[in-house]
Amino acid sequence: MIEEKIYKNLKEKYGFLSSWAIWKLPTSTPKSNTGDLSIFDMPDLLLKLNPNYVFVGLNVSNTHGNKGINEKNIWSNFHSSYKYQNDYKLRYALMNTKYWGSYMTDIIKKYPEVDSNKVKLFLKQNPNIVKQNIEEFKSEMTILNYILKPVLIAMGDTTYKILDKYLSNEFKIVKIMHYSNMIGAKEYRKTVLEALKNI
């Protein structure tokens, strides 16, 4: 669970850029309800949130023609309703595990680009951006309650390299495959749980 004060502080400062690994469960299709944010209106929500693990993506996802980055709904990151989204695979991978309810964020804020190669090129050309975002990330973790030292779970190689380079002295960091990889949900869950089995 998480304290209400911490939750509200994160919501105010990072609610448009981050989220929690909790989703409404699918009904009609594997992708159904992935973008249903009513899950965050549950009266017992704080009891289900887990600040011990933080899943970290590279950069905030493309809005797919929906609202702009500063107009997205609170906690909508990683909760896309776009028909080609892969967020549902992450939901499937974490369902009924101790990672359900974990905090989720991106290491690079406010740079919506779906092509990771373009993101890597941008960061290579703008090295100060990485350092600025590392400091922003530390501030975010301080709000989450830095003293707990959550395990950082890097989604993808590039994210892992950044976290390992700048934060390995402060956090335990584990790498998992990114959910955008072209494998099915069941296989993705298998690879994720295998990567996380020793934490």
C-alpha positions in Angstrom: 0.0 0.0 0.0 1.0 3.6 -0.2 0.3 6.6 2.0 -2.4 9.0 0.7 -0.1 12.0 1.0 2.6 10.3 -1.2 -0.1 9.3 -3.8 -1.5 12.8 -4.0 1.9 14.3 -4.4 2.9 12.0 -7.2 -0.5 12.5 -8.9 -0.1 16.3 -8.8 3.5 16.3 -10.1 3.7 13.3 -12.3 0.2 12.1 -12.9 0.3 13.1 -16.6 3.6 11.3 -17.2 3.5 8.2 -15.1 1.1 5.5 -13.8 0.7 2.4 -11.7 0.8 -1.3 -12.8 -2.9 -1.8 -12.2 -5.5 -2.1 -14.8 -9.1 -3.1 -15.2 -9.2 -6.7 -16.2 -10.0 -7.8 -19.8 -13.4 -8.9 -20.7 -14.3 -9.4 -24.4 -10.8 -9.4 -25.9 -7.2 -9.5 -24.6 -6.9 -5.7 -25.2 -10.2 -4.8 -23.8 -10.3 -2.3 -20.9 -6.5 -1.5 -21.0 -7.3 2.2 -21.2 -10.1 2.2 -18.7 -8.9 4.6 -16.0 -11.9 4.0 -13.7 -9.6 1.5 -12.0 -8.1 4.5 -10.2 -11.4 5.4 -8.7 -11.6 2.3 -6.5 -12.1 3.1 -2.8 -9.4 0.7 -1.8 -6.9 1.8 -4.5 -4.1 2.8 -2.1 -4.1 -0.7 -0.5 -3.4 -2.2 -3.9 -0.5 0.1 -4.9 3.1 -1.2 -4.3 6.0 1.3 -4.1 8.6 -1.4 -3.7 9.1 -1.8 -7.5 9.3 0.8 -10.2 8.9 -0.2 -13.9 10.8 2.3 -16.0 10.3 2.9 -19.7 12.5 4.9 -22.0 10.2 7.8 -22.9 6.5 8.7 -22.7 4.5 7.0 -25.3 3.1 8.5 -28.5 -0.4 9.8 -28.1 -1.6 8.2 -31.4 -3.5 11.3 -32.3 -5.4 11.5 -29.0 -4.9 14.3 -26.5 -1.5 16.0 -26.4 1.1 15.1 -23.8 0.1 17.9 -21.4 -3.6 17.1 -21.9 -3.6 13.4 -21.2 -5.7 12.0 -18.5 -4.1 11.4 -15.1 -2.3 8.0 -14.9 -3.0 7.3 -18.6 0.6 6.4 -19.4 0.9 2.6 -20.0 -2.9 2.5 -20.2 -3.6 3.1 -23.9 -6.9 2.4 -25.5 -5.4 2.6 -29.0 -6.2 -0.5 -31.1 -2.6 -1.3 -31.9 -1.2 -0.8 -28.3 0.8 -3.4 -26.5 0.2 -2.2 -23.0 -2.2 -5.2 -22.6 0.9 -7.5 -22.7 2.4 -5.7 -19.7 -1.0 -6.1 -17.9 -1.1 -9.8 -18.7 2.6 -10.3 -17.5 2.0 -8.7 -14.1 -1.5 -10.0 -13.4 -1.6 -12.0 -10.1 2.0 -11.3 -9.3 3.7 -9.2 -6.5 4.5 -6.6 -9.1 0.8 -5.7 -9.6 0.3 -2.2 -8.4 3.9 -1.1 -8.9 4.8 2.5 -9.9 5.5 3.0 -13.6 7.3 5.9 -15.2 9.7 6.9 -18.0 13.3 8.0 -17.6 13.0 10.6 -20.3 10.1 12.9 -19.7 8.1 15.0 -22.2 9.6 13.5 -25.4 6.8 11.5 -27.1 8.4 9.4 -29.8 7.4 5.8 -30.6 10.6 5.0 -32.5 13.3 4.1 -29.9 16.0 4.6 -32.5 15.0 8.2 -32.9 15.0 8.6 -29.1 18.5 7.2 -28.9 19.7 9.5 -31.6 18.1 12.5 -29.8 19.8 11.5 -26.6 23.2 11.1 -28.3 22.9 14.5 -29.8 21.6 16.0 -26.5 23.6 14.4 -23.7 22.6 17.0 -21.1 18.9 15.9 -21.6 19.8 12.5 -20.0 21.5 14.1 -17.0 18.5 16.5 -16.5 16.1 13.7 -16.6 18.1 11.6 -14.2 17.8 14.4 -11.7 14.1 14.7 -12.4 13.8 10.9 -11.9 15.6 11.2 -8.5 13.1 13.8 -7.5 10.3 11.6 -8.5 11.7 8.7 -6.5 12.1 11.0 -3.5 8.4 11.6 -3.6 7.7 7.9 -3.9 9.8 7.5 -0.7 13.4 7.2 -1.7 14.3 5.6 1.7 12.6 2.4 0.6 15.0 2.0 -2.3 12.6 0.4 -4.7 13.9 -2.0 -7.2 14.0 -0.4 -10.7 12.8 -2.7 -13.5 14.1 -1.3 -16.8 11.9 -2.1 -19.8 14.3 -2.5 -22.7 18.1 -2.3 -23.3 18.4 1.5 -23.8 16.5 2.2 -20.5 18.6 -0.3 -18.7 21.9 1.2 -20.0 20.8 4.7 -18.8 19.7 3.5 -15.4 22.8 1.3 -14.9 25.2 4.1 -15.9 23.7 6.8 -13.6 21.9 5.0 -10.8 23.5 1.6 -10.2 25.1 2.9 -7.0 21.8 3.9 -5.6 19.3 1.2 -6.8 19.1 -2.4 -7.6 18.3 -2.5 -11.4 16.8 -5.4 -13.3 16.2 -5.5 -17.0 13.2 -7.0 -18.7 12.1 -7.2 -22.3 10.0 -4.2 -23.5 6.4 -5.1 -24.0 6.5 -3.7 -27.6 8.6 -6.7 -28.7 6.9 -8.9 -31.3 5.9 -11.8 -29.1 2.6 -13.0 -27.7 1.3 -12.1 -24.3 1.9 -15.5 -22.8 5.5 -15.7 -24.0 6.1 -12.1 -22.8 4.8 -13.0 -19.3 7.1 -16.0 -19.3 10.2 -13.9 -20.1 9.3 -11.2 -17.6 8.7 -13.6 -14.7 11.9 -15.4 -15.6 13.9 -12.1 -15.5 12.4 -11.1 -12.2 12.5 -14.5 -10.4 15.5 -13.6 -8.2 14.3 -10.2 -6.9 
